[in-house]
Amino acid sequence: MEGDSVVWENFFQHFMDCLLIRNTQYFTGEFESLDFPIYPNYDVQSVPPENYKEIAGLVSRFFDSPDVKRHIAVLAFKEREVSHSELMLHLRSIQSFAMHIISEVLVSYNVVEKGYGINGASHEELLTVSTNLLNYFEGLCDELLEAEFDSSALAFLRSDDLVKNYTRSKIGESKNWTRLCIDFPEEILASRIRLTTSEWFVSCFMDNCENSAIWGTYGNNHQGVCLKFKVNNDDGQPGISLMKPGLKQGIKWWSQTKFYFSKVSYTEKSPDLDFFCSLAGYDAQEVIDKWYTDKRGNVSSRKKDVFENYSQWQANYHRDNFKSLTVKTRHWSNEQEYRLILKSQFDSYIDEDDRKLRYTFDDLDGIIFGIKTADSDKYKLIEMIERMCQTRNREEFTFYQSFYDPSADAIRYRPVAHVGKQGVRTHRD
């Protein structure tokens, strides 16, 4: 992440907004039932809602702290690149102070009783780690631009977390309180991706089923089956038509849409995410107001990076976003995967049933039995396909049997039975 003081200040505002709502979720017993507030909205998500403006104003006292101002300055220093590990240390070092500010506010509005939350220590005590960390970074001066961040401090913190959290669990301390006090920085950084793209879902395919290990992993140790689909190459790109849900005048309806297979790369690297220039989860005016403008009206230089040539930015964003969905590390290369990608617009696929897209029966070319597929399972599938061939008037459907070919050291398959509207017949070469 790289940016000026405007976007970093707004990042910390987002941090506090999410932390406040997460606190209210905890103290009202809704921590697990409600989602992490990706797009925090005080008047909907905060408690009590009638006081959300006053609560937001009091929480903003967080920014009165000299340490918070120093964190923003260090992160924004010459708009340098800030690593995930370094940012995590900054957030961890101020987490207790941020929790303290929020606890004070919630106590003043009777959301929690006095003595609950983090409200016993002084600001100076809670910021001791923050102050020491800032003294170190500020002492680097221009060397901060070239320094490679040493993640050993963060590794120590995580090791310390493991031991302390284990001790807390033994005395019965709430795991959700631990998540709120300790793990929140991890959760908010993990949530960043949701601000940069709509949710996406994939269905995974392979161009062959020769790999025994794949059958073992994804084929229930060879007891499952493999679906063999026809591929449509009419317009020069492999694809398949699927029925996809949509809304028309408020009514859900299904329409046929061609989805294209995207081959996964195991040699390329996923593009680096330029977070402050990838906030596609917002519309244009929202991202300007929330991220590129501070409370004093100052405008971030990152706004120009997006809006000076917006059409070019959109092209680059969609190219990199698509590439990030089709890149995996070399350790997965034996899968030889192709993906069908479904991207959600306006949370249109929150319902799992809406993500179960329907293929045309004619596009299912055949079913390949695993080496260990039980006969009873085979009979059920043959019976089901026989019934479908009769009702859909399909002339022929082929079942295959997989086997190990020692000469090729691979899994092969051969036709074993044919099903049609006239019934089932044995395969003859």
Secondary structure, 3 states (H helix, E strand, C coil): CCCCHHHHHHHHHHHHHHHHHHHHHHHCCCCCCCCCCCCCCHHHHCCCHHHHHHHHHHHHHHHHCHHHHHHHHHHHHHHCCCCHHHHHHHHHHHHHHHHHHHHHHHHHCCCCCCCCCCCCCCHHHHCHHHHHHHHHHHHHHHHHHCCCCCCHHHHHHHHHHHHHHHHHHHCCCCHHHHHHHHHHHHHHHHCHHHHHCCCEEEEEEECCCCCHHHHHHHCCCCCCEEEEECCECCCCCCEEEEEEEEEECCEEEEEEEEEECEECECCCCCCCCCHHHCCCCCCHHHHHHHCCECCCCCECCHHHHHHCCHHHHHHHHHHHHHHHCCECCHHHHHHCEEEEEEECCCCCCCCHHHHCCEECHHHEEEEEECCCCCHHHHHHHHHHHHHHHHHHCCCCEEEEEEEEECCCCEEEEEEEEEEECCEEEECCC
